[in-house]
Amino acid sequence: MPEEYAGPVTVAFAVTFDFSRFYTEAELAVAAPELLDDIRRASTIDGSIDIESPGRTGVRVADELVPCVQNLCFRAVATLSTGNPAEVPYFARQGLVSLTPVGDETEIAGDRVDPARYPTGPLCAALVACGERFLDFARTLKSGDGDYLAAVEDAAQYGTIAEAGLVTWEVYD
């Protein structure tokens, strides 16, 4: 039985070094320079995409963030906009996450996530917005790392496609 929709869908990214302690977007905005330097020096940025809505089960998809943003926040949204289910493989871990349309909602299930349903339009808009915020964060933090920035820009191309798909649900910023 679907959970009752009780409020907006929020999607945020978090950064981790050990998949135990996650630094939220709010924490990163006021983080000590030493923490930001540690993230800057890392060859990749690991973390999570966290999906929440009041009255619903939360979902945390933890992986390397550039491929996770590309595949979960952007490619999955583009696929959902066609009415089809999306499968998101983990990049640095084994397994996958499935996003399956069920009426006006999308069910998220898979490896290392508890199943949950969210209204599709608000979910997709929040995923795209989160992906864009992460890419902006990464561009700023890794501005001196050409290889990393190339991966960020590759992911951003999928963001453009996902944004175009949001018209499916008449969701605009």
C-alpha positions in Angstrom: 0.0 0.0 0.0 1.5 3.4 -0.9 2.5 5.8 1.8 0.4 8.9 2.1 2.2 11.9 0.5 2.9 14.3 3.4 5.1 17.0 1.9 7.8 17.9 -0.6 10.5 15.6 -1.7 14.0 16.7 -0.8 17.2 15.3 -2.3 20.6 16.3 -1.0 24.2 15.1 -1.4 26.6 14.3 1.3 30.4 13.6 1.2 32.2 10.8 3.0 35.7 9.4 3.3 34.8 6.1 4.9 31.0 5.5 4.2 30.5 5.8 7.9 30.5 9.6 8.5 28.7 11.7 5.9 29.1 15.5 5.7 25.8 17.1 4.6 25.5 20.0 2.1 24.8 22.3 5.1 27.9 21.1 6.9 30.0 21.5 3.8 28.8 25.0 3.3 30.4 26.0 6.6 33.2 23.4 6.7 36.6 24.1 8.1 39.2 24.7 5.3 41.0 21.5 6.4 38.0 19.3 5.6 37.6 21.0 2.2 41.3 20.5 1.5 41.0 16.8 2.3 38.1 16.5 -0.1 40.0 18.6 -2.7 43.1 16.3 -2.4 41.1 13.0 -2.8 41.2 11.6 -6.3 37.4 11.1 -6.2 34.6 12.4 -4.1 32.6 9.6 -2.4 29.3 10.2 -0.7 25.6 9.8 -1.0 22.4 11.1 -2.6 19.8 11.3 0.2 16.1 11.3 -0.7 13.5 12.3 1.9 9.9 13.3 2.2 7.8 13.7 5.4 6.0 10.5 6.3 8.0 8.4 3.9 11.0 6.0 4.2 14.2 7.8 3.4 16.7 6.5 0.8 20.5 6.9 0.9 22.4 5.8 -2.3 26.1 5.8 -1.4 28.7 5.7 -4.1 31.3 7.8 -5.9 29.4 11.0 -6.5 30.1 12.1 -10.1 28.9 8.8 -11.6 26.1 8.6 -9.0 24.9 12.1 -10.0 25.2 11.3 -13.7 23.3 8.0 -13.4 20.8 8.6 -10.6 20.1 12.4 -10.7 20.3 12.7 -14.5 20.1 9.5 -16.6 17.4 8.0 -14.4 15.3 11.1 -14.6 15.6 11.2 -18.4 14.5 7.5 -18.6 11.6 8.1 -16.1 10.4 11.0 -18.3 9.7 8.4 -21.1 7.5 6.4 -18.7 10.1 3.6 -18.4 11.8 2.2 -15.4 15.5 3.0 -14.8 18.3 0.9 -13.4 21.2 2.7 -11.8 24.4 0.6 -11.3 26.6 1.5 -8.5 30.0 2.7 -9.8 32.4 1.9 -6.9 30.3 -0.9 -5.3 28.5 -3.9 -6.7 24.7 -3.8 -7.2 22.1 -1.5 -8.6 19.2 0.7 -7.7 15.9 0.5 -9.6 13.4 3.3 -10.1 10.1 2.0 -11.3 7.1 4.1 -12.2 3.9 3.1 -10.3 1.1 5.4 -11.3 2.0 8.9 -10.3 4.8 7.6 -8.0 8.2 6.1 -8.5 9.4 3.2 -6.4 13.0 3.1 -5.5 14.5 -0.3 -4.5 17.7 -2.2 -4.8 20.9 -3.2 -3.2 21.7 -1.3 0.1 18.5 0.8 0.0 15.1 0.3 1.7 12.3 0.4 -0.8 10.4 3.7 -0.9 7.9 5.5 -3.1 7.8 9.2 -4.0 5.7 11.3 -6.3 7.5 11.2 -9.6 7.5 14.8 -10.7 8.7 16.3 -7.4 11.3 13.4 -7.0 12.7 14.0 -10.5 12.9 17.8 -10.0 14.7 17.4 -6.7 17.1 14.8 -8.2 18.1 17.2 -11.0 18.5 20.1 -8.6 20.7 18.1 -6.3 22.8 16.9 -9.2 23.3 20.5 -10.4 24.3 21.6 -6.8 26.8 18.8 -6.5 28.4 19.6 -9.9 28.7 23.3 -8.9 30.3 22.2 -5.6 32.7 19.9 -7.4 33.6 22.5 -10.0 34.5 25.0 -7.2 36.3 22.5 -5.0 38.3 20.7 -7.7 38.9 23.7 -10.0 42.6 22.8 -10.3 42.0 19.2 -11.3 41.5 19.0 -15.1 40.7 15.3 -15.2 38.1 15.6 -12.5 36.5 18.6 -14.1 36.3 16.7 -17.4 34.3 14.0 -15.6 32.1 16.7 -14.1 31.4 18.2 -17.5 30.6 14.8 -19.0 28.0 14.3 -16.2 26.6 17.8 -16.8 25.7 16.9 -20.4 23.2 14.3 -18.9 21.8 17.1 -16.7 20.8 19.0 -19.7 18.8 16.0 -21.0 17.3 15.4 -17.6 16.1 19.0 -17.3 14.4 18.7 -20.6 12.5 15.7 -19.3 11.1 17.6 -16.4 8.5 19.1 -18.7 6.9 15.6 -18.6 5.6 16.5 -15.1 5.3 20.2 -15.7 7.9 20.8 -13.0 9.9 24.0 -13.3 12.3 25.9 -11.1 
